[in-house]
Amino acid sequence: MKDILSVIKSRIPNDSTSTRLFHGRGKQFPGHEFWVLDYFDPTLLITLYAQAPENFLTELMIELSSLPLKAENILLQKRYLPKAPFEVLKGQLSDNSFAQESENLFHLKFGQTQNIGFFLDMAPGRALLRDLAKDKKVLNLFSYTCSLSVAALKGGAQQVVNVDMSKAALALGEENHRLNNLELRRARFLSYDIMNSWKNIAKYGPYDVVVIDPPTNQGESFKVERDYYKIVKRLKSLCSAQAVVLACLNSPHLGAEFLIELFEQHAPEYKYQKIHYSAFAQMEHRPQEGLKILIFQATSQAN
């Protein structure tokens, strides 16, 4: 535990930036793959992906009390149990919590759903999109709570069309835009089953930048291995001639080659450019098993 505490201390931010302090799932610390620790000032969130050994939490709480950071609340989430319940180990379960990244804030929903409303690992994707988005029309598929839309609009996007099945996630996404003082007229929030709504999605195009960031498995509505290629096949009809695609994949069992082969087979006019990994890549034994963001660029053949 002393080695782990040293890692945690080295990752404490100098400001209120939200960050992952310990990433056991990165498999760099044998025997600790079952937990991670995130900081959302002033809250520490311990997430368990398997039942913890006896006395683990008692010892961890002692160690956390020695950290030089503001931790008014310490929460525990048991992701290995049905509905991923939360427990309060210190302080309270706040209804007014935020993630902070650069100058942006995002609402958090501790204890209400399995996912808290913001994915720290996508920080490189938000930075990429902000750099790409100036004066562009952006399509954000599987937008969840629209953090990528916030990044695109902060980067000067002309318009962002956010599409997700969850009305609740989109409502929170709209609140995230208000929270960051963005013009709502430049964003759309469409509650669609993406795979059955291409005509409605296309009418707001053509798009200059497309983000594809699906869950690995969304019940029967979307499965990566079964359905991802169907989106890739649609790109030519959705996009402008020089469009850029950020194709994301977060599966330990599927590597970058999976997406590269899909594009070669179903959208050969989009050429692979570069790969970016999760914000946690330096804490992962095999970064390719975590989040992968692949950049594809349309060529003149897309006309």
C-alpha positions as CSV (number, residue, x, y, z in Angstrom):
1,M,0.0,0.0,0.0
2,K,2.9,2.4,0.6
3,D,4.0,2.2,-3.1
4,I,0.4,2.9,-4.1
5,L,0.1,5.8,-1.7
6,S,3.3,7.3,-3.3
7,V,1.7,7.0,-6.8
8,I,-1.5,8.7,-5.5
9,K,0.5,11.6,-4.0
10,S,2.4,12.1,-7.2
11,R,-0.9,12.5,-9.1
12,I,-2.6,15.0,-6.8
13,P,-3.4,18.1,-9.0
14,N,-2.3,21.6,-8.0
15,D,-5.8,22.9,-8.6
16,S,-9.3,21.6,-8.8
17,T,-8.8,19.5,-11.9
18,S,-10.5,16.2,-11.8
19,T,-8.2,13.2,-12.2
20,R,-7.7,9.5,-11.6
21,L,-5.3,9.1,-8.7
22,F,-4.9,5.4,-8.9
23,H,-5.7,3.0,-11.8
24,G,-5.6,-0.5,-10.5
25,R,-7.3,-1.7,-13.7
26,G,-4.2,-0.8,-15.6
27,K,-2.6,-3.9,-14.2
28,Q,0.6,-2.2,-13.1
29,F,0.1,-3.3,-9.5
30,P,-0.6,-7.0,-9.3
31,G,-3.3,-7.8,-6.8
32,H,-4.9,-4.3,-7.1
33,E,-6.7,-4.7,-10.4
34,F,-10.1,-4.6,-8.6
35,W,-10.1,-0.8,-7.7
36,V,-9.6,2.7,-8.9
37,L,-9.5,6.1,-7.2
38,D,-10.8,9.3,-8.7
39,Y,-10.8,12.9,-7.4
40,F,-13.6,15.3,-8.1
41,D,-12.8,18.2,-5.8
42,P,-13.9,17.9,-2.9
43,T,-14.9,14.3,-3.4
44,L,-12.8,11.1,-3.6
45,L,-14.5,8.2,-5.3
46,I,-13.3,4.7,-4.7
47,T,-14.7,2.3,-7.3
48,L,-14.5,-1.5,-6.8
49,Y,-14.8,-3.8,-9.7
50,A,-14.6,-6.9,-7.5
51,Q,-15.1,-7.6,-3.8
52,A,-12.2,-6.1,-1.8
53,P,-10.0,-8.2,0.5
54,E,-10.8,-8.1,4.2
55,N,-9.6,-4.9,5.9
56,F,-8.7,-3.3,2.6
57,L,-11.1,-0.4,3.0
58,T,-10.1,0.2,6.6
59,E,-6.5,0.4,5.6
60,L,-7.2,2.6,2.6
61,M,-9.2,5.1,4.6
62,I,-6.3,5.5,7.0
63,E,-3.9,6.1,4.1
64,L,-6.3,8.5,2.4
65,S,-6.6,10.6,5.6
66,S,-2.9,11.4,5.2
67,L,-3.2,12.8,1.7
68,P,-2.5,16.5,1.2
69,L,-5.7,17.3,-0.7
70,K,-9.2,18.5,0.2
71,A,-11.4,15.4,0.6
72,E,-14.6,16.5,2.3
73,N,-16.4,13.4,0.9
74,I,-15.2,9.9,0.3
75,L,-17.6,7.7,-1.7
76,L,-17.5,4.0,-2.5
77,Q,-19.1,2.5,-5.6
78,K,-19.4,-1.3,-5.9
79,R,-19.5,-1.8,-9.7
80,Y,-19.5,-5.6,-9.3
81,L,-23.0,-5.6,-7.7
82,P,-26.3,-5.1,-9.5
83,K,-27.1,-1.4,-10.1
84,A,-23.6,-0.5,-8.8
85,P,-24.6,0.9,-5.4
86,F,-22.9,3.8,-3.7
87,E,-21.9,4.1,0.0
88,V,-20.8,7.2,1.9
89,L,-17.6,6.5,3.8
90,K,-17.1,10.2,4.8
91,G,-19.1,13.4,4.3
92,Q,-22.1,13.2,2.1
93,L,-23.5,12.2,-1.3
94,S,-23.8,15.7,-2.8
95,D,-26.5,16.6,-5.4
96,N,-24.3,19.5,-6.5
97,S,-21.1,17.9,-7.7
98,F,-18.9,18.7,-10.7
99,A,-16.0,17.4,-12.7
100,Q,-13.5,20.1,-13.8
101,E,-11.3,19.9,-16.9
102,S,-9.4,22.9,-18.0
103,E,-11.9,25.8,-17.5
104,N,-14.9,23.5,-18.2
105,L,-17.3,22.1,-15.6
106,F,-19.5,19.0,-16.0
107,H,-22.4,17.9,-13.8
108,L,-21.9,14.6,-11.8
109,K,-24.7,12.3,-10.6
110,F,-23.2,10.3,-7.7
111,G,-25.5,7.5,-6.6
112,Q,-28.1,7.9,-9.3
113,T,-26.8,5.7,-12.1
114,Q,-24.0,3.3,-12.7
115,N,-22.1,5.9,-14.6
116,I,-21.6,9.2,-12.9
117,G,-22.0,11.4,-16.0
118,F,-18.4,12.1,-17.0
119,F,-15.6,9.9,-18.3
120,L,-12.1,11.0,-17.3
121,D,-10.4,8.7,-19.8
122,M,-11.8,10.7,-22.7
123,A,-9.8,13.8,-21.9
124,P,-7.5,13.3,-25.0
125,G,-10.6,13.0,-27.2
126,R,-12.0,16.3,-25.9
127,A,-8.7,18.0,-26.5
128,L,-8.5,16.6,-30.1
129,L,-12.0,17.7,-30.9
130,R,-11.5,21.2,-29.5
131,D,-8.5,21.6,-31.8
132,L,-10.4,20.2,-34.9
133,A,-13.7,21.9,-34.4
134,K,-13.3,25.6,-35.4
135,D,-16.0,26.6,-37.9
136,K,-16.9,22.9,-38.4
137,K,-20.3,21.1,-38.2
138,V,-19.8,18.2,-35.8
139,L,-21.8,15.0,-35.4
140,N,-21.4,13.5,-31.9
141,L,-22.8,9.9,-32.0
142,F,-23.5,8.1,-28.6
143,S,-23.0,11.5,-27.1
144,Y,-24.0,10.5,-23.5
145,T,-23.9,13.8,-21.5
146,C,-22.2,15.7,-24.3
147,S,-18.8,16.6,-22.8
148,L,-17.4,16.3,-26.4
149,S,-19.9,18.8,-27.6
150,V,-18.8,21.2,-24.9
151,A,-15.2,20.8,-26.1
152,A,-16.2,21.3,-29.8
153,L,-18.1,24.4,-29.1
154,K,-15.3,25.8,-26.9
155,G,-13.1,25.1,-29.9
156,G,-15.4,27.3,-32.1
157,A,-17.6,24.7,-33.8
158,Q,-20.3,26.1,-36.0
159,Q,-22.8,23.5,-34.8
160,V,-22.8,20.2,-32.9
161,V,-25.5,17.6,-33.3
162,N,-25.6,15.3,-30.3
163,V,-27.3,11.9,-30.7
164,D,-28.1,9.4,-27.9
165,M,-30.9,7.1,-26.9
166,S,-31.0,8.4,-23.4
167,K,-33.2,11.5,-22.9
168,A,-31.8,11.8,-19.3
169,A,-28.2,11.9,-20.5
170,L,-29.1,14.5,-23.2
171,A,-30.9,16.6,-20.6
172,L,-27.8,16.6,-18.5
173,G,-25.7,17.3,-21.6
174,E,-27.9,20.4,-22.2
175,E,-27.3,21.5,-18.6
176,N,-23.5,21.0,-19.2
177,H,-23.8,23.5,-22.1
178,R,-25.6,26.0,-19.8
179,L,-23.0,25.5,-17.1
180,N,-20.2,26.4,-19.5
181,N,-22.1,29.5,-20.9
182,L,-22.4,28.1,-24.4
183,E,-25.0,29.1,-26.9
184,L,-27.6,26.4,-27.1
185,R,-28.6,27.5,-30.6
186,R,-25.3,26.0,-31.8
187,A,-26.1,22.6,-30.3
188,R,-28.9,20.0,-31.0
189,F,-29.8,17.2,-28.6
190,L,-31.5,14.3,-30.5
191,S,-32.9,11.4,-28.6
192,Y,-32.7,8.7,-31.3
193,D,-31.9,5.1,-31.7
194,I,-29.0,5.8,-33.9
195,M,-29.1,2.6,-36.0
196,N,-32.7,3.4,-37.0
197,S,-32.5,7.1,-37.5
198,W,-30.0,7.8,-40.3
199,K,-32.4,9.9,-42.3
200,N,-33.1,12.2,-39.4
201,I,-29.5,12.5,-38.5
202,A,-28.4,13.2,-42.1
203,K,-30.7,16.1,-42.6
204,Y,-28.6,18.3,-40.3
205,G,-25.4,17.5,-42.3
206,P,-23.2,17.3,-44.1
207,Y,-20.8,17.0,-41.2
208,D,-17.1,18.0,-41.2
209,V,-16.2,16.1,-38.1
210,V,-17.9,12.9,-36.8
211,V,-17.3,11.3,-33.4
212,I,-18.3,7.7,-33.0
213,D,-18.0,6.7,-29.3
214,P,-20.3,3.8,-28.6
215,P,-20.5,1.6,-25.5
216,T,-19.2,-1.9,-26.2
217,N,-22.6,-3.3,-25.5
218,Q,-25.8,-1.4,-25.3
219,G,-28.2,-4.3,-24.9
220,E,-29.8,-5.3,-28.2
221,S,-29.7,-1.8,-29.6
222,F,-25.9,-1.8,-30.3
223,K,-23.1,-4.3,-30.1
224,V,-19.6,-3.2,-31.2
225,E,-18.7,-6.4,-33.1
226,R,-22.2,-6.7,-34.7
227,D,-23.0,-3.1,-35.5
228,Y,-20.0,-0.7,-35.7
229,Y,-19.4,-1.4,-39.4
230,K,-23.0,-0.2,-40.1
231,I,-22.0,3.3,-38.9
232,V,-18.8,3.2,-40.9
233,K,-20.8,2.4,-44.1
234,R,-23.0,5.5,-43.6
235,L,-20.1,8.0,-43.3
236,K,-19.9,8.9,-47.0
237,S,-23.6,9.9,-47.0
238,L,-23.3,11.9,-43.8
239,C,-20.1,13.8,-44.4
240,S,-18.5,16.6,-46.3
241,A,-15.7,15.8,-48.8
242,Q,-12.8,16.4,-46.4
243,A,-14.4,15.1,-43.2
244,V,-12.5,13.9,-40.2
245,V,-13.7,10.9,-38.1
246,L,-12.8,10.2,-34.5
247,A,-13.6,6.5,-34.2
248,C,-13.5,5.4,-30.6
249,L,-13.4,1.9,-29.1
250,N,-13.2,0.9,-25.4
251,S,-12.9,-2.9,-25.3
252,P,-10.0,-4.9,-23.9
253,H,-10.7,-7.6,-26.4
254,L,-10.7,-5.5,-29.6
255,G,-7.6,-3.6,-30.7
256,A,-7.1,-0.7,-33.2
257,E,-6.8,-3.3,-36.0
258,F,-10.5,-4.0,-35.6
259,L,-11.5,-0.4,-36.6
260,I,-8.8,-0.1,-39.2
261,E,-10.1,-3.2,-41.0
262,L,-13.7,-1.9,-40.8
263,F,-12.8,1.3,-42.5
264,E,-10.7,-0.5,-45.1
265,Q,-13.6,-2.8,-45.9
266,H,-16.6,-0.5,-45.6
267,A,-15.2,3.1,-46.1
268,P,-11.9,2.9,-47.9
269,E,-12.1,6.6,-48.8
270,Y,-11.3,7.3,-45.1
271,K,-7.7,6.9,-44.4
272,Y,-6.3,6.0,-41.0
273,Q,-4.1,8.9,-39.7
274,K,-3.2,8.4,-36.0
275,I,-4.2,6.7,-32.7
276,H,-4.6,8.3,-29.3
277,Y,-5.0,6.4,-26.1
278,S,-6.9,6.9,-22.8
279,A,-5.9,9.7,-20.4
280,F,-4.9,6.7,-18.2
281,A,-2.5,5.3,-20.8
282,Q,0.6,5.9,-18.7
283,M,-1.0,3.9,-15.8
284,E,-1.8,0.9,-18.0
285,H,0.3,-2.1,-18.7
286,R,-1.3,-2.5,-22.1
287,P,-2.8,0.9,-23.2
288,Q,-4.3,-0.8,-26.3
289,E,-6.7,-2.7,-24.0
290,G,-8.2,0.6,-22.8
291,L,-9.8,3.5,-24.7
292,K,-8.6,4.0,-28.3
293,I,-9.3,7.0,-30.4
294,L,-8.5,6.5,-34.1
295,I,-8.4,9.5,-36.5
296,F,-9.5,8.9,-40.1
297,Q,-9.4,11.5,-42.9
298,A,-11.6,11.5,-45.9
299,T,-9.8,11.7,-49.3
300,S,-11.0,13.2,-52.5
301,Q,-12.6,9.8,-53.3
302,A,-15.3,10.7,-50.8
303,N,-16.8,13.2,-53.3
